[in-house]
């Protein structure tokens, strides 16, 4: 497998068949070699810098009913909340002197956040003009994305979750589609955002062929950020009894992504820290 890792290191390109062979041979030896090569590319582009982001969980209301998500609309066992503008600005006030220069407003697809979100973004930018604002608030209209961008949002994270439309249907209700998801990603890029996408590792019914599709889609789309993390079953969802994704496979895929797009931002996700005490590190 080292020849495929070497080719990926030198060219940033592998065929679907070659990527599949790599994923069929995730072991300690191949992982160690892949990570060695990935660290070379990482150091070229980022040296030893790590960028910290201030994650602000804006709302856990969501209109959607995705089968894997703990804040899905059908979950009646969750305490719902929405942060106020004052609460969000208070978070920024705490985070700024700690060194955070990116604030991430993240939450479910909450219909209450429309014009108020524009005002919130403008207020953050006025008080912290040297900070970037990243949004992760799901699928919205082209017009809504444009208003948020014009208000001062810099980046938008919208994980595609799986690049296989059939697999997508097993994770989401019928009113959601992979086609619409990808259309949203293209809209974000067209508007001018720095765009992030990504997928769950080890989600129910996922195959290695699905993971290859994800990698090829990301290579073609060429986002500025890729956020991946292991699937973690939530006790109040239809997938409560499914097996979780693994740290091993997640890290292997992160290594591949570093070589596919060497200058991409690869967040160390919350889910990694959940499944292993040193997951984020």
N, C-alpha and C positions, 0 to 999 in steps of 0.2 A: 504493500500500500504506500510505501514511502515514495515511490515514483509519482503517484498521483498527488501526494502532498507537495513534492518538489515542483511539479508542473503548476499546481495552484499557487505556490509561492512565487514562481517566476512570471506567470502570465495572468493570474487572477481569473483563470477560466478552466472549468472542467465540464465535460458533458454530463447529461443526466445519468447515464450508465456508470460513468466513473465516480460521480458523487454517491450513487447507490452502493457501489462496491466499498467506498470508504465507510459509509454508515453501517454496512454489514460487518465491519471489522473494527468496532470500537473496543479497544483493549488498552492496557496500560502502556505498552510499547508504542503503539500508533498515536495515542493521546499525547504522550510525552514529546514525541517528535513533532506533532502538529503544533503543540503549544510553544515549543522552541522556535518554530518558524513564525508563528503568529506574534510572539513577543518582539521579534526583529522588526516586523512591519509596524507594530504598535509604537515601538521606540522611535522609529523614523518619523512618525507623524505626530506623536504626542509626548515623546520623551518619557518622563516619569510623572507627568501631570495627571491628576484626577480631578474632574470637575464635579463639584457638589451641587445638588439641586434641592431647593426647598419645596417639598411636596405638600400641597394644601388640599386636603380632601373636601371639596366644596359642597358636595351633596351626595346622599346615597338614595335619593329618589330616582327611579328609572322607569320609563314607559315600556321598556322591553322585557321579554321573558326568556332570555337565553338560558339554556338548560344547565350550564356550568356555573352560573354567576350567583353569588350569595345575595346581591342586591336586586335580583330579578323581581319583577312586579308581583309575582304570585307569592313571594315569601312574606307570610304574615307574622313571622317571629322576629322581625328585625325592628329596632328602634330607628325610625327615620329622622333625618335632620337636614337642614339647610343652613350653611354659614351665612351670617350677615356681612355686609360690606365692612362694618367696623371690626368684626372678628377676623376677616381676611387681612385687613390692613394691620391689625395687631400682630398677626403671624409674620407679616413682612417686617414689621418693626423689630421683632425679636430676631428674625433670621439675618437681616442685613448686617448688623455688627458682628455676627458670627462668621461672616464671610460668604454667605449665599449671594450669588449674582444671577441665578436663574430661579424664578418662582414658577412652579407647576400647579395650575388649577385643574384638578382632576375630579371626575365624578360621573354619575350616571347620566342618562339622557333625560334631563329634568326640564320640562316645558316651562317652568317658572323662570328659568334663567334666559332671558331674551335681551331686552334693552338694558336691564340692570347689569348684565354682564359687560356690555359696552362701557357703561359708567365705571364699573369696577376696574376694568383694564386701563382705562384712561387715568384713573386715580392712582393706580400702582405706578404707571409710567411717569406721572407728574412728580410723585414723591421719590421714585427710584429710577431716574432716567438711564442709569448705567446698567440696569438689570434687564435680562431677557425674560419674556413671559412665554411659557409653553402651556398650551391647552390640551387636555385629553378629555373631551366631553362628547365623544361619539359622532354619529352621523347627523349632519345638519344640511340645510339648503346652501346652494352656492351664494345666495344673497347674505345669509347669516355668516358664513365663513368670511365673506368680503368685509362685512361690517366689523367683525372682530379683528380682522387684520388691519383695517384702517384705524381702529381704536388703539392699536399698538401691540397686538399679539405678534410674536415672532415665529413661533414654532407650533406644530400641531402633531400630536401622536395619535394615530388611529391604526391599531393593529388589525391586520386582515384576518388573523387567527388561523386560517388555512386557505391555501390556493386551489384546493380541490372543491368544486361547487357541490358535488355529491356529499362530501364529508361536511361541508359547511351546513348543509341541510340537516345533518344529524345533530348538530350543535345548537341550532337556532330554530325558532318558530318560522312558519311559512311566510310571514310578512317581511322577513329579512332575507336578503340575498347577497351572495358574493359579488354579483355584477354591480349592485348598487354601492357596495362597500368600496370596490375598486374605482368606481366613478367618483366617489367622494375623495379618494386619495388623489386622483388626477386633477380634480377641481382645486384641491389644496395646493398642489404643485403649481398649477396655472396661475393662481392668485398671487403666489410669491412666498408662501410659507417655506421655512425649513421643515421638511416633512419626515415624520417617523412612522414606521409600520413594524410588524412583527407577528409572532405566533406563539401558541402554547406548544410545549413539548410533552408528548405523551398523553394528549387528550383522547377521550374515548373514540375507538374505531380508527385511530390514526395509524397509518402504515409508514414504513420507511420511504416508500414511493411518494407519499404525501409530503414528507419532509423535503425530499428532493424538489418537488414542485415549489415548495415554499422558498427554497434557496434560489432556484432559477428565476422565480418571480421577483425576488428582492434584487438579484443581480440586474435584471432588466429594468426594473423600476428605478433603481439607484437612489434610494432615500438618503437623507442626511443622518438619520437615526434608525437603529433597529433594536427593538425591545423584545427579547424572548425570555421565557421563564417556564418552569415546569408546571404542568397542570396539577392543581391541588383540589381534590374533591371537597365540596362544601356540604355540610350535613343537612342543609335545608334546600337541596336541589335534587333533580332526578338522577344526578350522577354521584350521589352520596357514597355509594358502595363501589365506585370504580377505583382502579389503582392510580396512584399518583405518578407523574413523570419523574425522571431521575436526574440527579445532579450530574452524573457522569455524561449522559447524552446531551444535556443542556450545555455543559462546558465544551464538549466536542463541537457542537454546532456553533457556539460562539467563536471557537478557534477557526472554523471554516469561514464564517462571516468576516472575520478580520482579514483573511486572505482574499476573499471575494471582492471586498470593498475596503481597502486598507485605511482610508481616512474617515470611515463611518464612526459615529458616536454609538457606543455599545453600553447602554445603562446596565448597572448591576441591580437587578430587579428585586423587588420585595419578596417575590416567591422563592428566590434562591435562599434568602435569609430565613425563610419559613421552614424549608425542608432540611436545612443543615445549619448547625451553629456557626460555621465559617462560610456559609454559602455566598454571602455578598463579597467577602474578602477574596 
